[in-house]
Amino acid sequence: MLNLRLYRAAWLPVIFCLVVVAFSLQARPRPIETTVPPDAFDGPAAARTLEGLAAAFPARRPGSVGDDGLADRVRAGFVRAFTADRVRERRFRARTIDGPRDLRTVIAERPGRSEHRIVVLAHRDAAGHEAKAELSATAALLELANVFQGRVTQRTLTLVSTSGGSGGAAGAADYAQHVGGPVDAVLVLGDLGATDSHRPWVVGWSNSRGSAPLRLQATAETALRQEAGEPGMPRVAMQFLHLAFPLTVAEQGPLNAGGLPAVLVGPGGELGSPATQPVTSDRLRVFGRGVLRTITALDNGPDVGAERATGLVVRGQVVPEWAMRVLVASLLLPALLGALDGLFRVRRRRVPTGRWMLWTLVAAVPIVLAALLAIALRAVDLLGAAPAAPVAPGRVPIAGVALVVAVLVLVAGWMFVRNPLVARVGAGRPAGAGPAAGVTTITALAVALVWLRNPYSAALLVPAAHLWLLALAPDLPLGRRGATGLVVAGFAPLALAVLGYGLALDAGPIALAWIALLAVAGGHAGPLGVLLGAVVIGCGASALLVARGRTGTPREPVAPPDVVSRGPLSYAGPGSLGGTESALRR
């Protein structure tokens, strides 16, 4: 089935593509710097404000009485710094960690010479009691209002206090949809007063394709380096993971997804700090000065650009997305050509393949049914709180019953839906060239569709396309164990991706499963992504069944017997090889 000569020849373009990638490297955009000292930010005053707010509003669940009271306090602070006509509110209803709630967003604007905005956003709600580290963002926001009370700026400064940031980022997502004017940059304030540090301090991940503009990230990193120390940078593997499967639990995620260039700034990083995390005045001062320095640089510098970054940053050099797309296509090409060539070879032998392609696709049905169940449970409010954006572990209690039901639906879907469909297809026992051709072809085509959508996701699936092609080819000398091992190895990149997110989010297997279920139910994982993922996993399950159906190592082909020439065995004269001229003359 597999033409090894064609398969090996298809690897030649990879060398050319590697050369193209090497010549496509670009320098990372330089940061915007400023020489204006950020002395105006009063750290002790912000710390006193923080203590007062924590004492007055210790309980601030989203949409609660404490959250609403703090919104009134923030509004009063904005009115004192600016004027009442420059402060407005937006009320809306959204899903939070406590389910649907009525939320308030308080917005204050300080007009500049340009209508283009620099937005500073902080959420005021908290999942835990008191949570001073989380509240330090609101204290810094009020101090920034005092700093810019009489300062003239080039761009319009917008201060935004939201709710829902404790999980789901409902306020940030709503603001991205109702911003009301051009936005040059958004700074999301994290836990500025937290004593513990989790680098990187500048987070630009998005909940959709790409991340914040690299120049905006570099500007915030440089400002923090000058005030608070080395902010750190995300590793290449973590960049690749977030570009392949966009997911973040911080508020800059929905802002970037909504088209606003946004970064999170804070020592707590993406996950933030626990409710019991202590705060210090000095920590609040240095990070508040870093934020003020970033605002000043953005205000007096050129535009950072609104286009999201989709390239990989490697040692100060950027590998653009188009180069990665070309490289991944060249890596996928041998598997795609090998699978299609094998399909046509099998069809020329009159072996049925269409039924085996349907048999492979049917394996995705149980996963689709589990996803539909999660969406249905959320629609009838039986899943509990399922915000539209991913939430950090521990913010929404794990519903063990929902996870068990999802697993039962997977099992029942395989037994009572997939098996009858297989019987209807009439495929039979999955062994031989027909099942191998069907599985490898669907796998290669599915990875190609993923490549069209996201080359980074496809890069994690390319090993599976190659390994499953080699494992299922019936003419390769592989036994059942060897073929099964290759099929399992094809899942290794996906397993590493799950492990990477587990480490980044500090979540175990059950917590990750719960986050994934909420992401599907809340709509973060779109229908096309869920469908493609189900098809790929179904291809892997089908490949395991075909590998287990192998009967063993194929026997060596028996050589045909030599043609015995006419005449005695010891005779090698005229006539032993056929007719001679003398014989023909007779």
ZIJOUR-V228543 format. One record per helix or strand. SS is the DSSP state (@ for helix, = for strand). FROM is the first residue (numbers start at 1). TO is the last residue. Records with the same first field share a line. If there is no record, write none. Layout:
SS=FROM-TO  FROM-TO
This chain:
@=4-9  12-23  43-56  65-81  84-86  132-147  170-177  214-227  236-244  252-257  281-300  321-348  354-362  365-379  400-425  433-453  455-472  480-489  492-505  509-522  527-548  581-585
==26-27  87-96  99-110  114-123  155-162  183-189  194-194  202-203  205-205  211-211  262-265  279-279  309-309  312-314  317-319
